[in-house]
Amino acid sequence: MKNVILITIDTLRADMLRSYGSKANLTPHIDSLKDNIVIFKNSHATGPYTQASFQGILASEYYLEYGKEKKLNKNKILISEPLKSQGIHTVGFHSNAQLSYFFGYNKGWEVFYDSMKDDVSDMYPFIRGAEINNKVKGFLTNFNFSKPLFLWVHYMDVHEPYIAEGKYLSKIDPNIKLSKEEMFSLFKNTILPRDISDKDKVGTLRSLYMAKVAETDRYLKELFDIFGSHNLLDNSTIIITSDHGDEFLEHGGLSHDGKMYAELINVPFLVYDKSFSHTTIDTPVSLIDIPPTICSIFGVQPAPSFKGKSLYPFNSIASYVLYGEAMGKIGHKEKDTDRPIYYIVKDGIKVIYREDGSNWQAYDIEVDPADTKDISAKLTEDKKDKLNSFIGRKK
């Protein structure tokens, strides 16, 4: 009997992991899985922030499929729904308000913990990884493993405001000596207003972010230990990914706004199974393919609304066209003038277009994976036409 576990780590950039080129030793536990893991080296989120990306991860849909809506559209089917209908246990633990019952993400779950009734603070505006792990441990202790299990676990700890623990920060930069209050002040006075005037502060924020990545890797190890104590590692396929990254001036900004550049869109996508051998897949893939892939592992028919395709079995994958869309907002407040932003990846070229009249942008992601050199002057009409067809599908 096969189980599937989906682990999503909010705001985790791909380039924080050694398997994606990092020189830092931030994720020793994830790195330790390398012998039994499939690595999608060029995986793309469908949007640069939670609302835009998670509709791909959990519903295999694009964010603006039915227009800009605050809540999950009733026509969008979560991966939990077809699985539950086939007798698979569906269980989710997370602490992201944007994915709460209020926004419609509680559909199809037998157990759904979103922490919205728990107390949090300004410094830690979400339930932390250790408590999420305790929730999972408590559930598994009393769980009857008579049927297959689909378990979703989401960590918020990498997300701002980056209140880092000293034992992790000292390994990143021992020269940074900040109190938690000072870290929080950097969040309030630098990140929130998007103040990029002091490059040293931005560098400090990046170090705090990296420390939070290291902290979350520790939570992940604890979670795997819990799985091991319940023999879940022997009969489970475990997917590890993220909804988006964070920016530290790569394209002139901070945090995760309405942009489609690599630091926000390129996320880790790893699949662990004890029966796997180390495999690297270079073909660009989209997180919109996660729900149909999970259905394939379970042998369940995907929902008709799913826009993605199954990547299982994880071997040779033919190239295909990737899309993403979001609102081009800055910060947490949208303005009436905010317009959608889109991207397409086709034949190794990423094309970005804003509906506010901005010029087209294009990047050769095979030679310029960080999106630093705009080659839109050489952009061919076929790629513009392909993206315009995607944009116009709703009209």
N, C-alpha and C positions, 0 to 999 in steps of 0.2 A: 504494500500500500504506500503510494507516494504522497508526500505532503509538499506544499509550496509555501515558502516564507518570503515576503517582500519587506525589505528593510530600506526605508528612505531617510536620508540625512539631509535636512533642510539646509540650503545655502552652501553645499559642499562643491567647490570647484574641482574639476578633474585633475588639474595640475598640482593639487596638494598631495596626490598619491604617487608613490614611486613607480607604480605600474604605468603611470601617465607622464613620467619624466621628472618628477620632483627629486631634488637632491637632498631634501630634508627627510629626517626619519620621524615623520608625524604619525604614521599609521602602521605601527609594527604588527598589529593583529591582522589588519586587512592584508598586509604584505605576506604574512605567514600562511595565507590560504593559497598561495600562488601555484602549488603543484596540482590543485584540483579545481582550477578556476578557468572560466571563459572570460576574456577581457575584450569588450567592444571599445576599441581605441578611439573611435570617432563617433561617439554617441551625442545626440542633440536633444535637448528639451524642446517642447513645443512653445515655450514662452519664457520670459526672463524673471518671472515672479510667480508666487504660489498659485494664484487664481488662474493664470494662463497655462501653467505647466501641469498642475495636478489633474486637470480635465483630460489631459493626454494620458497620464500615468494610471489613473483609476477608471476613466470612462472611455479611453481610446477615441476622444473627440477633440476638436479644436475649440479654443476659448470662445470665439465669436460666431460659432456656427449658427446660433439663433439670435444674434445681436448681443450687445453688451448688457449682461444681466448680473445683478448682485448675487443671486442664488443659482445653484445648479439647475439648469433647465430640466423640466420633467421628462423630456424626451431623451435625455442622456442617461444611459444605463451604466451603473457602476459594475466593476468586475465581480463584486460580491454577489450580485443578483443572479446571473446565470449559474454561478457555482453553487449557491444555496439551493437553487431550484433542482439541482442534481444530487442533493443530499450531502454536499461537502460542508463541513463546519467552517463558518466565516467569522473571523475574530479580528478586531482592530484596536490598537492602543496608540494614541497620539495626543499632542497638546498644542495643536495649531488651530487658533480660533477660526481661520479661514476655511478649515476643513471640518467644522463642527456640524452638529445636527441643525443648527440655525440656518446654515447655508445648504442643507440638503444632502450632506455626505453620510448620513446614517442609514441609507437604504441598503437592505440586503445583508445586514450584519446580525449574527446571533448575539455577539457581544461587541459593544462599541463604546470605548472609553475615549472621550475627547477633552476631559479635564475642565470643562467649562463651569462646573460647580465648585471647583477647588479655588482656594485663595492663592494669589500670586502677588509679586511685588513689582515695582517699577524696574528694579535692577534685574530681576529674573521674571519676566512677564509670561513665563510658561513653566509647566512642570518639567523638571530636569530629568536627564537620562537615567539616573539611579532609581528614581521613583517609577519611571516607565518600566524599567526592568523588574522592579518589585511587583508591579501589576501583572506582567507577563508570567513571572514565577508563580504568583498566587493562582493565576488561572490554570497553568499547566499542572500544578499540584493536584487540582481537583478535576482534571479533564479526563474524560473517557475516550481513549484512542480507538474506538471501534469503527470510526469512519475517517476518511481523509480530512486533513486540516489545511485551510488557507489562513495564514496569519500575517497581518500587516502591522509593522512596528515603525513608528516615525519619531525621530529625534529632532528637537529644536535647538540643541545646545550650541551649534556653530553660528546660529543666527545672532545678529546684533541684539543687545548692546555690548557683546564681547566682554563680559566680566570674567576675566581669566583667573584660574587658580595659579598660585605662585609656583607650585612644583612643575607645572607645564610651561609657564612663561619663562622660567629660568633656563630651560633647555633651548628656548627659541632665541632669547636675548637676555642674558644675565644682567645687562646694564639697565634694563627697564625696572624701576622700582616705583610702582604706583599702587595706591590704595584702591579699594573697590569704588570708593566715592570719586576718585580721580578718573578711573576708567569710565564710570558712568557720565562724568562731566564731558569726556571726549565724545561720547555718544550724543549727548544733548546739544553740545555746542559746535560740533564738527560734522557728525554724520547727518543729524536731522536737518540742519540748514544747508547741507551739502557745501560746507565751507572748505574749499580746496586751497586756500591761500597759504597754509603752512604745511609744506611737504614733509617736515619732520613728524608732525602729528599724524599725517596719513601713513607714514612708515610705521609709527607706533601702533596704529589701528590694525595694520596688516599683521604685525607680530601678535597682537592680542587675538586676532582671528585665527592665526595658525595655532596658537595655544589651545583655542577652543576645538580645533580639529583634532589635536592630540588627545584632549580630554574625551571627546566623543568616541575616538577609537578605543579608549579604555572601557567605555560603556558597552561598546560592541563586543569586546572580549568577554565581559561579564555576561552578556546575553548569550553568546555562544557556549559559555560554560553552563548556563541554565539549560540550553538545548541539549548539551551533552548529557546532563544528569537525567534527562527524560528520553534519551536515546533518539532524539530527533535528528541528529546529525547523520545518522546512518541511513535514513530513508526520506530525506528532504532535499529539494532543490531550493537554494537560497539566492534570491536576487538582491543585490545591493546597488542603490542608485541615489540620485539627488534630484530635486526639482529645479534648481538653478544655482548659479554661483554668486559671487559678490565682486564689485569693482573697486579697485584702488588706483584710480587715475589712469588706467590703461587707455581709456577713451574720454578722459577729462571729467570723470565723475566719481561718486562714491555710492555704496550700497547696491541695490538692484532695481534700477528704474526701467522704463520702457525702451530698452535698447536690445539689439540682437547680435551683440558681439560675443566672441569666444569666451571671455571671462564670465559671462552670464549664461550662455547657451550650452557650452561644452561641459558636460557633467559625466561623472563616472557611471559605468554600467557594467557590473560584474555579476557572473552567475557561478555560484559554488555548488558542487555536488561531489561527494566522496568518490563517485564512480567516474568522474571526469578526469581527463588529463589536461595539463596546461595548454590553452589554446588562445591565440590572439587573432581577432578579426578586425581588419582595417577598413572594411566597407562602412561608409557612413550609415548610421541607423538612427531611428527616432524612438523616443520613449513612448510614443503613441502605440508602439507595437507591443508594449508590455502586457495589456489585458488579453489580446488574442494569443500571445505566447503562453501565458499562464493557463488559458483554456486548453491549449494543445497539450501541455504537460499533463493535465488532468484527463485529457480525452473528452472534453466537454465542448459542445458547439458554442462558438462565440456569439454574442448578441448581434443582431442585424445592424445595429447602429454603430458598431465599432468601425472606425476608419483605418485602423492599423492592420498589420498582417503578422502572422506568427513567424518568429525567428527560430523556432524549434523544429528539428534538432539543431543544435548550435554548431554548425560546421561551415561549409561554404555558403555565402549569401550573395546573391546577385545584386548589383547596384540598382537603386531605385531613387525616386525623387522624394526629398524631405521638405516639409513645410512647417511654419510656425506663425503665430499671430498673437498680438497683445495690444493693449492701449499704450500709446507713447507717453505715459505719464511720468512725472518726476515726483518722488516722495510718495507719501500716502494719500495725498489729496489730488483728485483729478479736477481739471478745469474744463469748462465748456469748450475750450479751444483744443483740448487733447484729441488726437486723431489716431486711428489704428496704425500699427506698424507690422510689417510682414517680412518673412524671409523664405527663401527657397534654396536648397542645396541640390545641384544637378551637375553631373560630370565633373565633380571636384571644385565647382564654383559656387560660392554663397552670394546670393543677391538679396539686398535689403531695400525695402521701399516704404516710405511713410506717406500716408494719405493727407499730409498737410502741405503738399507741394514741394517737399524737399527733393533734392536730386537723388537719383538712383545711386546705390553703392554696390560694389562687387569686390570679392576677395577670392584669390586662389588658395583654398584652404590646404591644398597639398604641399605647397611651398611656403605658405604664409598662414600657418594655423592660428596665429594670434590676431589676425585681421588688422594688420598694420598698414598695408599698402593698397589703397583703393584703385582698382583696375576697371572702373566703370566706363572709362573712355573706350575700352575694348569690348564692352559688353555686347553680345549678339542679341538680336531681336527674339530669337527662339526662347531664350530664358526669360526675357521680359514678358513674352506672350504666355509662357507657362505660369508665371507668377500672377499675371493679370487674370488668367482663367481661374486660378485658385481664389483670388480676391473677389471675382465676380460670380462665384458659385452660389452665393446667397441672394443674388439680386434677381 
